[in-house]
Amino acid sequence: MKWISEQTPSLERVALVEGGRVIEYHERMRDEIRVGTLLQAKVDRLHPTLEAAFLIATDGTPLYLPINETLETLYRYPEVPTIGQAVQVGQTVLVQVVKEGAAPKQHKVTQNITYGGRFLVYFPYGRRIRFSRKLDLVAQQQLSRVIQVEEEEGILYRTEAAQAATSSLQVELTQLRARHHQMLQQTTITQDESLILQEAKRLSHVEEAIVTNRSEKERLEQMGLRVERPVVKGRLPVMEQVDRAIEKALEKVVWLDGGAYLLIEEVETMTVIDINSGKTVSVKEQKRTFDQINEAAAVEIMRQLRLRNISGMIAVDFLRGSSKGQTRVTQLLKERAAHESKQIEVYGFTKMGLCELTRQRHGKSLSERSFNQGKPSRIAVHRQLEPRLMEMATYAEAAVVRAPLDLLSPLLLQESPLELFLIEGETGILFTGTKEDCDNFVKRQ
């Protein structure tokens, strides 16, 4: 398996590919506030009853800082100060998002910043040493003598730290400290690290990556991955395959070999998946045929759940095969679930013949990210525009772009590979050429 990373002016996109197929996909706007995002924010008001402070980020985003997430509480532990003792109105603080808010709730933030590395997690204000639960007491005692930290600092040793050289641990700690000092100088919304670095740490068995960014290449190589950085104009050719996979993943119908298909319906409370035989029907051995379709469908369902990041309650209406076939399908789902990075519980078949399972929630699904009240979302607009602009930059000077102007990121307008002429409307690229040609095209509209 390998990670493929692409960065555009406004977007970061990462895909995990196995056997030529995209099995996992992640994306984020570079100016998007998510868990782990670092912000400089000003204390707007205190709420003594809630024992919390309400903050305003530099871009105007409201934030919520409870008393137990302030540095003053950390320093005074086990005593708990009042919110007025912890922060003051007008004070500017560096905070990190620990929970994404959904209107009308604000994002929850903390002053106890963390920076993750391959072997260590660094807490500039953590004040204590911690260890992964997988490290035994002997390993913990050995590691506790390896490196020294300042009194106000804290670190957590990851499981892989037990196999690392002392010099590697020292180098990583120095890098994490430097990253913190750099973040203190930032005045805008900042992601602690790129999306591919976050995901590469999560799946340790992935050994390869293809990137376009030099710093990403260096960081991934330090993590032990084999990294390829092609020198190409425009986009990575392999990302076209990812685009096609994502386009199909936004459709409700998923075709199986032989003509059978899945129908995936995401609603607010749950996801319902219906298996249809299509043209794959054998009258003489109907149940055997249905069992074969169900087994193929079970494998594809697990891939689609991961690719689309579908979570919560899931009900699957398999074809009415044999009782032994149901047992095999249940076992197959459980075997596949055991290899997933997100927890999946398979509960089996109900009396109505529906197979029930749940998948751990981690952010929004691909469909939820792509649509907002039935219209393309901000991230979907940029996903459609920016890769095409990168391709066109190899032969054009400017482009006429039609899009909902209120959704366009300032980063796209500042860092676009082409000079843009903007028109309000449904997303699309209307014309490319020289600046003069594009200007004349707009005047004729």
C-alpha positions in Angstrom: 0.0 0.0 0.0 1.1 3.6 -0.6 0.0 7.1 0.3 -0.4 9.7 -2.5 -0.4 13.3 -1.5 -1.4 16.4 -3.6 -1.4 20.0 -2.4 -3.1 22.8 -4.3 -3.3 26.5 -3.2 -6.4 25.8 -0.9 -6.5 22.0 -0.5 -4.6 19.1 0.9 -5.6 15.7 -0.5 -4.3 12.3 0.5 -5.3 8.9 -0.9 -4.3 5.4 0.2 -3.9 3.0 -2.7 -3.8 -0.8 -2.6 -3.6 -3.1 -5.6 -4.3 -0.1 -7.9 -7.5 0.8 -6.1 -8.2 3.7 -3.8 -9.3 2.4 -0.4 -9.1 5.5 1.8 -9.3 9.2 1.1 -8.8 12.3 3.2 -8.9 16.0 2.3 -9.0 19.4 4.1 -9.0 23.1 3.3 -5.7 24.6 4.3 -7.5 27.3 6.2 -10.1 24.9 7.7 -10.4 24.6 11.4 -10.2 21.0 12.5 -9.1 19.0 15.5 -5.4 19.8 15.9 -5.5 23.2 14.3 -3.5 25.9 16.1 -4.8 29.4 16.4 -3.8 32.7 18.0 -7.0 34.0 19.7 -8.0 36.9 21.9 -10.1 36.4 25.0 -13.4 38.1 24.3 -15.4 37.5 27.5 -15.4 35.3 30.6 -18.4 33.2 31.8 -17.9 32.4 35.6 -21.0 30.2 35.7 -19.7 27.9 33.0 -16.1 28.3 34.3 -15.0 29.0 30.7 -13.8 31.8 28.4 -15.0 32.7 25.0 -12.3 33.6 22.5 -12.2 35.1 19.0 -9.6 33.8 16.5 -7.8 36.1 14.2 -10.2 35.3 11.4 -13.2 35.9 13.6 -14.0 32.3 14.5 -15.6 32.0 18.0 -13.9 29.5 20.3 -14.7 28.0 23.7 -12.0 27.5 26.4 -13.1 25.6 29.6 -11.2 26.2 32.8 -9.7 22.7 32.8 -8.0 23.3 29.5 -6.1 26.4 30.6 -2.4 26.5 31.5 -3.1 28.0 34.9 -5.1 24.9 35.9 -2.3 22.7 34.7 0.3 24.6 36.7 -1.9 24.7 39.9 -3.1 21.1 39.8 -4.7 19.6 41.9 -6.1 23.1 42.8 -8.5 24.6 40.3 -8.4 28.4 39.8 -11.3 30.6 38.7 -11.6 31.4 35.1 -10.7 35.0 36.0 -7.4 33.9 37.4 -6.7 31.7 34.4 -7.1 34.2 31.6 -8.0 37.9 31.2 -10.2 39.7 28.7 -8.1 41.1 25.9 -5.3 38.6 26.4 -4.0 36.8 23.2 -3.2 33.1 23.6 -2.1 30.2 21.5 -4.7 27.4 21.5 -5.4 24.1 19.8 -8.7 22.7 18.7 -9.6 19.5 20.6 -13.3 19.2 19.4 -14.9 20.6 16.3 -18.0 22.6 17.0 -21.3 22.4 15.0 -23.5 25.5 15.0 -24.5 27.0 17.3 -21.6 25.4 19.4 -18.1 26.8 19.2 -15.0 24.8 18.6 -13.5 23.6 21.9 -9.9 24.5 22.4 -7.0 23.9 24.9 -3.9 25.8 25.9 -2.1 22.5 26.5 -0.7 22.3 23.0 0.6 18.9 21.6 2.9 18.1 18.7 3.1 14.6 17.4 6.3 12.9 16.1 7.1 9.3 15.1 8.6 8.4 18.5 7.4 11.2 20.8 4.4 13.4 21.5 5.7 16.7 22.8 3.8 18.9 25.3 5.5 22.3 25.7 3.5 22.9 28.9 2.8 19.2 29.8 5.0 19.0 33.0 5.2 15.2 33.1 6.5 12.1 31.3 4.1 9.5 29.9 4.4 6.2 28.1 2.3 4.2 25.6 0.3 1.5 27.3 2.0 -1.1 25.1 5.4 -0.3 26.7 6.3 -2.6 29.6 7.9 -1.3 32.9 11.4 -2.2 31.8 11.1 -0.2 28.6 9.6 2.7 30.5 12.4 2.8 33.0 15.0 2.7 30.2 13.3 5.4 28.2 12.9 7.7 31.2 16.7 8.0 31.5 17.3 8.6 27.8 16.4 12.3 27.3 15.9 15.2 29.7 13.2 17.8 29.4 12.6 21.2 31.1 10.4 21.3 34.1 7.5 22.8 32.3 7.7 20.4 29.3 6.1 17.0 28.9 6.5 14.1 26.5 4.8 10.9 25.7 6.9 8.0 24.5 5.2 6.1 21.6 5.5 2.3 21.3 8.1 2.7 18.5 10.4 4.7 20.9 11.5 1.5 22.5 13.3 0.5 19.2 14.7 3.9 18.4 18.3 5.1 18.9 18.9 7.7 21.6 20.1 10.1 18.9 16.9 9.7 17.0 14.8 10.6 20.0 17.0 13.7 20.7 16.7 14.9 17.1 12.9 14.5 17.1 12.5 16.3 20.4 14.6 19.2 19.0 12.4 19.3 15.9 9.2 19.3 17.9 10.5 22.1 20.1 11.5 24.1 17.0 8.0 23.6 15.6 6.4 25.0 18.7 8.6 28.1 18.6 7.6 28.6 15.0 3.9 28.3 15.8 4.3 30.9 18.5 5.2 33.4 15.7 2.2 32.6 13.6 -0.8 35.0 13.6 -3.1 33.0 11.3 -4.8 29.6 11.4 -2.1 27.0 11.2 -2.2 23.2 10.8 0.5 21.6 13.0 1.5 19.3 10.2 0.4 18.2 6.8 -2.4 15.8 6.2 -0.2 13.0 4.9 2.1 13.2 7.9 -0.9 12.8 10.2 -2.3 9.8 8.3 1.2 8.1 7.8 1.6 8.0 11.6 -1.8 6.4 12.0 -1.1 3.4 9.7 2.4 2.1 10.5 2.2 -0.8 8.0 2.2 1.6 4.9 5.8 1.8 3.6 5.5 3.9 0.5 4.4 7.4 -0.5 4.3 9.7 -3.5 4.5 13.4 -2.8 5.2 16.7 -4.5 6.4 18.7 -1.5 10.1 18.6 -0.5 9.5 19.1 3.2 6.9 16.3 3.2 9.4 14.0 1.5 12.0 14.7 4.2 9.6 14.2 7.1 8.2 10.9 5.7 11.7 9.6 5.1 12.6 10.3 8.7 9.5 8.1 9.6 11.1 5.2 7.6 8.9 5.4 4.4 10.2 5.0 0.9 9.2 8.3 -0.7 9.0 9.2 -4.4 8.9 12.8 -5.5 8.3 13.0 -9.2 9.5 16.1 -11.1 6.5 16.9 -13.2 4.7 19.9 -14.4 1.2 20.3 -13.1 -0.3 17.3 -11.3 0.7 13.8 -10.4 -0.7 11.6 -13.1 -1.8 9.0 -10.5 -4.2 11.7 -8.9 -6.4 11.4 -11.9 -7.2 7.9 -10.8 -8.1 9.3 -7.3 -10.4 11.9 -8.9 -12.3 9.1 -10.8 -12.6 7.1 -7.6 -14.0 10.0 -5.6 -16.4 10.9 -8.4 -17.7 7.3 -8.3 -17.8 7.3 -4.5 -20.3 10.2 -4.6 -22.7 8.1 -6.6 -25.4 5.9 -4.9 -24.9 2.9 -7.1 -21.8 0.7 -6.9 -21.5 -2.0 -9.6 -20.1 -5.5 -8.9 -18.6 -7.9 -11.3 -21.3 -9.8 -13.2 -24.0 -7.2 -13.2 -25.1 -7.1 -9.5 -24.9 -3.7 -7.7 -25.1 -2.0 -4.3 -27.4 0.9 -3.6 -26.0 3.1 -0.8 -28.4 5.6 0.8 -27.0 7.9 3.5 -29.7 9.6 5.6 -29.3 11.7 8.8 -29.8 8.9 11.3 -28.2 5.9 9.5 -26.9 4.4 6.3 -28.9 1.8 4.4 -27.3 -0.5 1.8 -29.4 -2.6 -0.6 -27.9 -5.4 -2.6 -29.5 -6.1 -6.0 -28.8 -9.1 -8.3 -29.4 -7.1 -11.5 -28.9 -9.5 -14.4 -27.0 -12.1 -12.3 -29.8 -14.6 -11.7 -29.7 -18.4 -12.0 -33.1 -19.9 -11.6 -31.8 -23.4 -11.0 -29.3 -22.5 -8.2 -30.8 -19.2 -7.1 -29.7 -19.4 -3.4 -26.1 -20.4 -4.3 -26.0 -17.5 -6.8 -27.3 -15.1 -4.1 -24.7 -16.4 -1.6 -21.9 -15.7 -4.1 -23.3 -12.2 -4.8 -23.6 -11.5 -1.0 -20.0 -12.5 -0.4 -18.7 -10.2 -3.1 -21.0 -7.4 -1.8 -19.7 -7.8 1.7 -16.1 -7.2 0.6 -17.1 -4.2 -1.5 -19.2 -2.8 1.3 -16.3 -2.7 3.7 -14.2 -0.9 1.1 -16.9 1.6 0.4 -17.4 2.3 4.2 -13.7 3.1 4.5 -13.5 5.1 1.2 -16.6 7.2 1.9 -15.9 7.4 5.7 -19.4 6.3 6.4 -20.0 5.9 10.2 -22.8 5.4 12.7 -25.5 2.8 12.3 -25.5 0.8 9.1 -28.2 -1.7 7.9 -27.5 -3.9 4.9 -30.3 -5.7 3.0 -28.5 -8.7 1.5 -30.1 -11.0 -1.0 -32.1 -13.9 0.5 -29.6 -16.7 0.3 -29.1 -19.8 2.4 -28.6 -19.8 6.2 -25.0 -21.0 5.8 -24.5 -18.2 3.3 -25.6 -15.7 6.0 -23.1 -17.2 8.4 -20.3 -16.9 5.9 -21.2 -13.3 5.1 -21.2 -12.4 8.9 -17.8 -14.0 9.3 -16.4 -12.3 6.3 -17.6 -8.9 7.6 -16.0 -9.6 11.0 -12.7 -10.6 9.4 -12.6 -7.5 7.3 -13.6 -5.3 10.3 -10.6 -6.7 12.3 -8.2 -5.1 9.8 -9.9 -1.7 9.8 -8.4 1.3 11.5 -11.8 2.4 12.7 -13.7 0.2 15.1 -16.5 -1.7 13.4 -19.1 -3.8 15.3 -20.9 -6.5 13.3 -24.1 -7.6 15.0 -25.3 -10.1 12.4 -28.8 -10.6 10.8 -32.1 -9.7 12.3 -35.4 -11.6 11.9 -36.2 -9.3 9.0 -33.0 -10.4 7.2 -31.1 -7.1 7.7 -27.5 -7.2 8.7 -26.7 -4.6 11.3 -23.3 -3.1 12.0 -21.8 0.2 13.3 -18.6 2.0 12.4 -16.8 4.4 14.7 -17.4 8.0 13.8 -14.4 10.1 12.8 -15.3 13.3 11.1 -17.8 13.8 8.3 -18.4 11.3 5.5 -17.3 12.1 1.9 -20.9 12.9 1.0 -21.4 15.2 4.0 -18.2 17.0 3.2 -19.2 17.4 -0.5 -22.8 18.8 -0.1 -24.3 21.5 2.0 -28.1 21.6 1.9 -28.2 19.9 -1.4 -25.6 22.2 -3.0 -21.8 21.6 -3.5 -19.9 22.6 -0.4 -16.9 24.8 -0.2 -14.4 21.9 -0.3 -16.3 20.3 -3.3 -16.0 23.5 -5.2 -12.3 23.7 -4.7 -11.9 19.9 -5.4 -13.5 20.5 -8.8 -11.6 23.6 -9.7 -8.0 23.4 -8.4 -6.8 20.1 -9.9 -8.0 21.3 -13.3 -6.3 24.7 -12.9 -3.0 22.9 -12.1 -3.3 20.9 -15.3 -4.2 24.0 -17.4 -1.3 26.0 -15.9 1.1 23.9 -18.1 -0.2 25.5 -21.3 -2.4 28.6 -20.3 -1.8 31.9 -18.7 -5.2 32.7 -17.4 -8.7 31.2 -16.9 -12.2 32.3 -16.6 -13.8 30.6 -13.6 -17.4 30.4 -12.7 -18.1 29.5 -9.1 -20.1 30.6 -6.0 -17.8 33.5 -5.2 -18.6 33.5 -1.4 -17.2 30.0 -1.2 -13.8 30.7 -2.8 -10.8 30.6 -0.5 -8.5 33.6 -0.3 -5.6 31.2 -0.7 -6.9 30.2 -4.2 -7.1 33.8 -5.2 -3.6 34.6 -3.9 -1.7 31.5 -5.0 -3.5 30.2 -8.1 -1.2 28.9 -10.8 -3.2 30.9 -13.3 -4.6 34.5 -13.3 -8.3 34.1 -12.6 -11.3 36.0 -14.0 -14.3 35.2 -11.8 -17.9 34.9 -12.6 -20.7 34.1 -10.2 -22.6 30.9 -10.9 -22.4 27.1 -11.0 -18.8 25.8 -10.7 -16.8 25.3 -13.9 -14.0 26.6 -16.0 -15.4 28.4 -19.0 -12.3 29.5 -20.9 -8.5 29.5 -20.8 -5.8 31.3 -22.7 -3.8 34.6 -22.4 -4.9 37.3 -20.0 -6.1 39.4 -22.9 -8.2 36.5 -24.4 -9.8 35.8 -21.0 -10.5 39.5 -20.4 -12.2 39.7 -23.9 -14.2 36.6 -23.1 -15.6 38.1 -19.9 -16.5 41.3 -21.6 -18.5 39.4 -24.2 -20.6 37.6 -21.5 
